[in-house]
């Protein structure tokens, strides 16, 4: 009986030792790969930000901040002139929860920060979505290509709606292409819900930047 009890104890000890070694090994691997994973995420963010700010501007992830602070704030990525180091643009991570497939996230880039009336929406870049392939997913058409190749037809490339637009002139209203005016958003055919979600996300960022430009410039200054 004693031998059986000792055997059970020994088995438990072995299991505990194995579990401890495995846990230590997993922790070591996690620590070993954490920096590499973070570096990959940072590179992905920098690549997306670079698409929505002027080519002469470069983001500094160390200067990112949330505004307004707390729940509901948006993440801002300040970008600086490569030659002078001056603040020259913001990329804003924004979202809308009413896409056809739920939440849709995008980056909206803003330049010409001298005053709210001169604020320019450079372009938008959809980060995540669950929209219908071939329909709502058309919101991402061309977004990884040079926007200089897009042309000026928003029916072909939805992103044209948000490229180099004076914020003060935009209605931020998605309408059928045949009904949209020059300051409206031409909706994707058969995907009004998606079009409206992208438009509302861009509007949220634009209104936040336009209404708080001086405070944002102070937070983003080096």
N, C-alpha and C positions, 0 to 999 in steps of 0.2 A: 504493500500500500504506500509505504514511504517512498519507494523507488518510483512509483507511478506519479506521486505528487511532485517529486524532484524533477521528473521528466517534463511535467506540465509547466513547471516554473521555468525550466530551461528553455522550453519552446516559446514561452511568452517573452522571455528576455531576448531571444534571438529575433523575434518579430519586432520588438521595440527598437533594437539596434538597427535592423534593416530599415525600419520606418524613419528613424533619425537620420541615417546616412542618406536615404533617398530625399528627405526634406532638405537636408543641407546641400545636396547636389542640385536640386531644383532651384534653391535660393541662389546658389553660385551661378548657375546658368542664366537665371533671370537678371542678376547683377551684371553678368558678362555681356548680355545682349541689350540691356536697357539703353545704353548710349547709342548703339547702332540703330535701334528702333526709333529713338527720338530724333536722331540725325536724319533718318529717312522721312519721318513725318515733317520735320522742319524743311527739308528740301522740297517736299510735295507742296507745302504751304507757300514757300517762296516762289515756286514755279507758277502756282495759281495766281498769286498776288501780282507777279510780273506781267501777267496777261491783261490786268485791268488798270494798270497805272501807266503813265507815259514812259517811253523807252529810255528816257534819260534819268528816270527815277528808280531807286532801289530800296526795298523794304529792309528794315532792321527789326527782326523778331524780338529782340530784347526790349524794344520800345512799345510793344503791343499793349493795349489796355482795353478795359471794358467801360463803356459809357452808355447811359448812366450806370453808376456802380450798383451792384446788387442784381436781383432777379429781374429779367426782362431787358437787361442791358445788351448792347451789341459789341462784338469784338472789333477793335480798330487796329489796322496795321499801317502805321505811318511809313511813308516812303520819302527818300531824300535824294536831292540832286546829286548825281554821281560826281560832278565836277566841283560843286560848291559846298555840298553837305547840307544845304538848306532844305527844310520841309517843303515838298512840292506836291504831295498827293496823299490821299487816304484810300486804303482798301477796307471795305466794311463787310463783315460777315453777317448776313441777314437771312431771314427765313419767313415762310408763310406756311401755315398748317392746313390750308384749304386747297392744296393741289388735288388732282383727281385721285392720286395714290397716297394722299396724306402730306406730311411735311416735305417741303422743298427748300433746300439751302443754296445760297449763292453768295458770291462776292460781287460787290458793286464798287467800282473805282471812281474817285472824284479828284479833279484837278482844278487849277485856277482858283486858288484858295484866298486870293486877296480880299474878296468881299462876297457876301452871300448872293448878291445879284449876278455876279459873274461866274458862279459855281458851275462846273461842267461835269456831267456824268460821262466818264470815259467809255465805259462799257460794263457789261455784267458777265459773270462766268458761273454756270450752274455747278455746284459741288456735289450735291446728292439729290436724288429724286427717285420716285417709284411710279413714274408716269407710264402710260401705255406705249409700248414699242411701236414706232411708225406713226404715232399720233402725238401725244404730249411730249414724247421723247425728242421731237423735232425742235424743242426749245434749246437743245444742245448742238444742233447742226452748225458745223463750222467753227465752234468755239475754240478748238485746239489749232486752228489755222490762223495765219496772219490776217487780221481784220481788213487790211488793205486789199485783200483778194475777195472780199465779200460782195462788192458791188453796193448798190443802194436800194435793193428791193427787199423789204422786210418779209414778203411772202416766201422768198427763197431762203433767206437767212433771218431767222427771228431776232437774232442779236442786233441787227441793224436798227431796230426800234430804240435801242439804248446806247447807241454808239455816238460819242461826241455831241451830246445834246445839252443845251442850256437848261439847267434844272428849272429855272423860273418860267420857261416856256412850256414845259411838259405838263400834259393833263393827267398823266398816269391813269388813263382810262383805256382798257382794252376793248376794241370794237372789231366787228367783222371788217376784213380788209377793204371791202367795197364801200364801207361807211366811215372808215377812219380818216380823220383829217391829218394834216402834217404834224400836229403836236400830240396826236393820239398814238396808241399802240395797236398795230395791225395784228389781230389775233391769228394764231395758227388755225388753219382750217380744221373744223370738227374737234378743236381742243381749246375751247374758250375758257374752261376751268383752269387748265394749266397756264394759259396765257395770263389770266387774271392773277394767279398765284405768283408768277414771276414778277408781274407788274407791281403787285402789292408789296412784295419783298423789297423791290428796288425803291418804291415810294417810301417805305418805312425808313430805309437808310438815308435817302435824299432829304427827307424832312428833318431827320435828326441832325444831319450835317449842316444843312442850311440854317436851322434854328439855333445852333450852338457852335457856330464856326469858330469864334474867338476862343471859347473855352477849350475846344478840341485842339486848336493850334497850340495853345499853351501846354496842354498835356503831351502833345506830340513833339514839341520842340526839344532839340538836343541841348 
